[in-house]
Each structure stands twice: as C-alpha cells, then as structure tokens.
Amino acid sequence: MNFHTAVEQIVADKNNQVIELPSGWAQGRAFFGGFSGALAAQFLLKQFPIEYHLRSMSISFVAPAEPGEAELNYRILREGKSVIQVAVELQQQGQIMLSCLASLGKGRSSTVTVVSETPPDLKTINDGPGLPEADIVPEFAKNFDYRITSGGMPFSGQPGRTFGGWIRFREEQQPLTTATILALVDAWPPAVLPHLDSPAPASSLTWTIEFPDIPLQSFSSHDWFQYEAFIEHAENGYGHSRAGLWSEKGELLAISRQTFTVFA
C-alpha cells in the first residue's frame, strides 16, 4: 500500500477510527514515524471544518509502531472562537504508539506581516548524490528521492552543523497535503548521522512541526522540495535540531524542531 492510499483510509467526522499501517515503510524495527505523524495530521484535518488550518503539532514517539491495525482517536482540550486545541493518539493493541498535541486555527485579519525566511543555498538537484542502493538504507527511504547538497552522507564521518538538500516522493504523484509535508520532513535522518563513521541506530524522540498558511493546491508530492536541518546541540546520546522545508521556488512550507536519540 502506498502512502496516499493509506492516508485515504481516514474518513471525516468519525472518532476512534481503525486503520491499517502498511508494510514497506519500516524504519529499523519500527514503522516510519513521519508516516504515523502524517496519519495523525490527516485524521485531525478530516474532523474539523476546512477553515481551521493546522498550525502546529507536538509529537512524542512513545513506542515503535508496526504494520497492522492501529486506532486513531482525539480529544478536544479547548475550543475558542478561532483556535481549537486537540490531543491525538495512535494506538496498537491498547498501547499508545504516538501522542500528539495539535493547534488548529482560523485565519483572521492582522496588521502584522513578516516575510518567511528564505531557504539556504542548497545548490541544485544535480549538485548532490542520492542515498545509495544499500541494505543500510531504511526500507521507508526507498519511497523517496534524495539529493544531499548540505553536509555529508550519513555515516561518512563528516562533522558539521547542517544537513539536507532536495527531496520528493519517488513514485507517487498526488496533490501536496499537510500529511505529505510531514512525511517529507521526517524522511530525512537525524542531522547528526554524517558525524558517525560507521552505522548506528538513531531516531526521533519528540518532534514539533509548524505549518505556515500557504495554499498547497499547486504543488505535487513528486515535485522537488528543499530541506535543511541545523544541529543546535548534541551530547550524551541526544541531540536537538531545527529545520525547514521549502518549495523549489523558496516558499516556506514547514518549520520543524526535533529531539533525537543516537546510540553511538
């Protein structure tokens, strides 16, 4: 089952939905976290009127999910005139795999306008290599095309603070959605991996992602997008980074922060 088919399992106006997490999206011993987050986002957006834009999600990866049945449920924490605060969970066999706090908000008139931050110089798609066809590459990553133009290849022993380049879905050509953006952002490995000179496990612990109110109708999941992460601190097996995702033309689509673990 591909990404967009799985996301389309989610229906409107129904809490406690049972869905199927597909095979082919493994991230080590777990289901790809960006996919879990994307399902939570799509679930939320299907439950509330379209004028409520998903502004931010704070995600905790509580336990490794796996392919098979999963349940999505939500609880409204507070509903105001413009903003709804919601808690979302993805469960398997009665255990919480993912927990999320999300904020949805209507747009309103404001005297404040600040232009989005422009992307760093990530060169062109032809200026960097993709991930190698090797067993070490996680199963889920084979669903994406990468071009690494900032920092080194994972496990290449090239320390630096930045890591990123260009990304798109390899096969799927569907309209871009907030759920798709979540998958594109989390498809990148933790930015510390180029520091290592041999393979070692690493994974996201917590993830906060925010979405500027940009119309997405003109974008496709098969378009190329720009991504770069900046390591703010890493020590004692944990790291902290911030990142952005931009369109090919430089429109800011997502602002991301992660706390990650690395076992090396």
N, C-alpha and C positions, 0 to 999 in steps of 0.2 A: 504494500500500500504506500503510495507516495504521500508527500507532506500535505498537499492541498486536499486530497481525498480524505485523509484522516481528519483534517480541520473541519471539513464539511459534514462530519458526523454530528456536530453540535447544532442543536435546534434552539429556536427562540422561546422565551417565556416558559422555561422549564428548569427548576432547580433539581439537584440530585440526579444528574444525568450520568448514565453508564456509557462509556465509550471504549474503543479498542485502541491500545497503543501498539502500533505495527512493528513488525520485525524489520531489520535492515537499517536501524538507527541506533546501534549500540555505541556507547561512549565508555570504553573499558568494560567494566562489569555492570554498568548502568545504562538506562535509556537516556538519550541525548537530552540534557537539561534545557537547552533552548527550545526544543520541541514541547516539553512539558510546560514551559512558560508561555509558549505560543498558544497552546490549547487553553490555558487559564485565561489569557487575554481574549481569545475569540469567544470563550464561554461568557465572560463578562459583557462584551460588546453586544452579544445576542440577547442579553437580558434587560437592557436599558435602551431608551429612545436614542436615535441616531445623533441627536444634537448634543448628547453627552460624550465629549471627546475623552478618550483615555489619556490622562495627563501623566500619571506615573504609576509604577509598580515596584514594590519592595518584596523581593522573593527570597525565601530561605529554602535551600535544598536539604530537606530534613533527612531523607533516606533515599537510597538508589531505587528508582522505579525500574520496571522491566516490561517487556512486551506482554500484552494480555489485557484483560478487563481492568478498567480504572473508573473511579467515580469522581465527578466534579460537583462541588457544592459551594454556595456562597451565603454570606450573612451581611445584611446592611448594618453598618455601625452607626451611621448618622446620615440623614438626608436633609440638606438645606435647600435654599432657593436655586442655587447654581451648582453646588458640589455634592456628590454622593461619595461617601467613604465606605469601602466594602472589604470584607475578608473572604478569601477564596482558598479552598483546599483541593488538592488532588490526592485521592486515597486509593490504596490497593489492599485488599483483604483486611479492611478495617484499620489499616495503619496509614498515617499521614506521610506522604512522599514529598509533597511540595506545599508550602504555606505562603500566602501572599496577601499583602495589604495594598489596595489599589485606590486611586483617586480619579473619579470621572467628573468633568466639569463642563458646563455650557460656556461658550464664548460670550463676552459682554464688552460694551464699549469702554475704551480706556484712553487716557491721554498719553500713556507710556508706550513707546515703540522703540525697541532696540534691535538692530540688525543681528542676525545669527552669526556666530563665529564661523569664519571660513575654514575650509579644510587645510591641513598642512600640505606641503609639496610632496605628493605621493608618486610623482613621475607619471608614466603611462603604463597601460596594461602590458605593453611589450617590454617593459624595463625590469621585470622581475620573474622569478621562476614560480611554478605552481608547486603544490605538495607532491612528493614523489609517489609513484605507484609501489608502495611497500607495505609489508604486513604491520609495521608500526603505526601507520596512519589509521585513526579510528574509523570504524565502519561508517558512521554517520557522515564523516567528512567527505566521503566519496560521492555524496549527493550535491557537492558544491564545487565550483571552480574557484581557485585562489591564484593571486599573483602577489608575491611577497616583495614589496618595494621599500619597506621601512623595517630596519633591524635584520637580524639573521634568521636562518631556518631553525625551527625547533631542534634542540639537542646538538647544535653546531658549535657550542662553546664561544659564542659571540655576545659578550655582555653589552648592554645598552639600556636606555630607558624607554625607547619607543619600539613598537612592533605593529605591523599592519600592512596594508596595501589595498588590493581590489578583490571583490568577491561577488559571486552571483550563484543562483541555483543552476546546476549543470544541465538538467533536462527540462525541468518544469517551467512553463511559460504561462503564468497566471497573473492577474492584476495584483499589484502590490497591496498588502494589508498590514495593519499593525502586527498581526500574528507573524507575517512573513519577516518583518523587520526584526522581531525578537529572535527568530531563527538565524538570520544573517549575522546579527551582532554576536550571539553566543557561539556561532560556528567557529570563531577564532579561538585558538587555545590560549591559556593564560600567558600574558606577555613576558613572564619570566622564563619560559621554556628555552628560548635561544641562549640563555646563560648556561644551561646544562650541556655537558659534553657527552652525555650518554642518556638513554631513555629512563624516565622515572615518572610515576603517576603524579597527576595534578588535577585539581577540579575546583569548580566554583563552590563557595560556601554560602555567600549571600550576594545578591545582585539587585541593584536599584537602577531602573531604566525609566527615562522620561521622554515624552514624545511632543515636540513642537507641533503646533496645529497647522500642518502642511497638507494640502489636498494630495491624495495619492493616486488618483484615477489615471494619471498619465504615465505611471511607472509600471513596469513588469518585473516579476521575480527573476526573469532572465536578463535584465539589464545589469550592467556592472555598477557596483557601489563602492565608495571609498570608506576605509576604516583605519583608524589608528588608535592604539592604546598607549598610555603613558604610565610607567610604574612610579608610584609615589613613595612606596616603601616596601621592603621585603626582608624578613628576618624570622628566624626560629620556625621555619616551615609554613609561614603565612605571608601573604602579600596583598597589596592594595593598589588598584589601578583605576584610572578614569579613561574613557574612550568616547569617540563619536562615530556616527555613521552618516555619510553624506551621499547625495546623488552624484552622478557623473558630472553634473553642472555645478556642484558645490552647494546644493541645498541641504541644510542640516535636518536630518530625519530622526535622529535619536541621540540622547546623551546618557552615557552608561557609567556606572561605578560598580566594581566588584571587589569582594574579599575572596581570595582563593587560597587553597592549600597546595603545598608541593612537598612530596616525600623524597627529598634529596637535600 
